[in-house]
Amino acid sequence: MKDGEKKTYYITTPIYYPSSNLHIGHTYCTVMADAMARFKRLQGYDVRFQTGTDEHGQKIQKKAEEAGVTPQEFVDKVVAGIKDLWATMEISYDDFLRTTEERHVKRVQQMFMKMYEKGDIYKSVYEGLYCTPCESFWTESQLVDGKCPDCGRPVEKANEEAYFFRLSKYGDKLLDLYETHPEFLQPDTRRNEMSAFIRQGLEDLCISRTSFDWGIPVPIDTKHVIYVWLDALANYLTTLGYPDDPELYNKYWPADVHLVGKEIVRFHSIIWPAMLMSMELPLPKQVLGHGWLLIDGGKMSKSKGNVVDPVTLIDRYGIDALKYFLLREYTFGQDGVFTNEVMLKRMNFDLANDLGNLVSRTVTMIEKYCGGTVPAAEYEDELDKELMETAVGAADKVEAQMDKFAFNMALEEIWVVVRRANKYVDEKMPWVLAKDEARKPELDTCMHHLAEALRVVSVLIYPFMHTTTMKIREQIGAEGEIAWADAYRFDLMAGCKVKRGEAIFPRLDIEKELAELEAMKQKSMKEAQEKNGAAQAEESVPLELKPEIEFSDFDKCDFRVATILEAKKHPDADKLLVFKVKMGTEIRQIVSGVAKIFKPEELVGKKVVVVANLKPRQLRGVESKGMILFAESGERFELVSTSAEDGNSVR
Ligand code: MSP
């Protein structure tokens, strides 16, 4: 870095799929990145904050077909909505990259060629199960009853030419990276998961498709399009002009932080660094995996109608209240449950009561006791000193928490000051001081210190709630630019003129709000159900099923509830897990082919449904007595679970 140049800070969000409007979960990630970008700017960094949309791939192409528009028309519409949302929320990104933009497309192709020329991309044969009418390849586990999951027709073994990336070559280098730079992937639990995944052995990655064409053509073979994740991950570099216009690249790369949700950590901590190693480029300093916001005990889902729409909440409560709630309530890295009640309580207690009240009582008292001008402080006692020290000591604590991405704790440190100031009012009792002319210096100091404490708070909250910062400063009459260094000072307010305004956060009637939000939710769930029902009525195409059976055939099966007592890997088969299950009085062993999907320890203690009277058989030399039921779910399986007693019948 040259003398006088600012230190740079490059932070990214994932680029979102424009398959439908974004919900509160997506908003959560972007709000965190925005707060960090604003915080670093305030600390004097030259910040680059990158976001955008991931617009290619088969899913988007299908959605567009269903909507009867071209993929480009489809994404243009959704992306406009996403940009509107970020504009409403005043998200301070520096670039919004769309993967359909020419600047991105050409650079992804250039990057493909770099890896190809390095010898890390090669053409081979992709083997899979092919559905001819759908022109799609499937893996064994994706099939439904052995048939194509899309149309229900039979599939056949087939192979096609495809390009592969030599991911297998980078396993040891990645493990070495995690070992020597544990900070590269945080939290630690995510890094341990990824290490375990790599240790099982990395296979080369198929990085081209010919079954659809909504993607970036492989430059040397244009009937192939580039795998959507390769295309998407490249955004972090193409936005910087890499490789053909490297000015921004030279300035900002390597990224300081890629902020991503936990389910896409794998792509960012394995595929992305391997691509960069192949291109011989520096690696990002850190990948941070955050948890999920859950609702009703699970994922938000459009089809259930339980997604929380950030726009509704902003309309009712304002941007800053929503941002405060998201940043204050949840612990980085962990999942959190979203409920209206928790949100409304936070807004009422922390914002309306603690902060809002402090502003309004301070301004009212300065008007009443000091003619509206903040007095100088000539007097000082222990309480005054304590308030001052708490306020000017907060910035360091906030910084320490922000270094750890602990947004909730950073805000908590600020609220220590807010609560201390409110308590100070109760202890000082200015209304008593005002009755005694001899205690005027004490009263003046009290008013001065409250104004200073609020000014310090206005600086500290700026990265999280910049509009509220401005509202507070207008009311207390603070002047000048917002500067982090001013959070360490306590001598800037004397002589400022206060101006009473509206409550910065109006008090909410929680019962009434809860009822209204619930009514809105019920309405959208009903609409979703009707829509799904209607869709079913319109599109009901009978599935190709196995031949019909008599009730007496069904009645031969004995399904039972079982508790998994133990799960471990099969000694001779990678795909198999060996379970000990308890069914009422009986304990038995069952072998299932789910080792690639579940870690043994995540299944212990779960209640499952078992076909209990299936004839025992040997699976790779281990006896299996019965079968555990799993529901196929995309490339995964889910347990078919129940809370009934083990041993009970399932009919
Ligand atoms: N397009 C890919 C990312 C490519 S980055 C090179 C993608 N898009 S996504 O729209 O499905 O998800 C984007 C981000 O939103 C992910 O980090 C994901 O974890 C996050 N979230 C989606 N739902 C979420 C919650 N309910 N809660 C928190 N974050 C969640 O994946």
Boltz pocket constraint, residues with backbone or C-beta under 6 A from the ligand:
constraints:
  - pocket:
      binder: B
      contacts: [[A, 13], [A, 14], [A, 15], [A, 16], [A, 17], [A, 24], [A, 25], [A, 26], [A, 28], [A, 29], [A, 54], [A, 229], [A, 232], [A, 233], [A, 234], [A, 235], [A, 259], [A, 260], [A, 261], [A, 262], [A, 263], [A, 264], [A, 290], [A, 291], [A, 292], [A, 293], [A, 294], [A, 300]]
      max_distance: 6.0
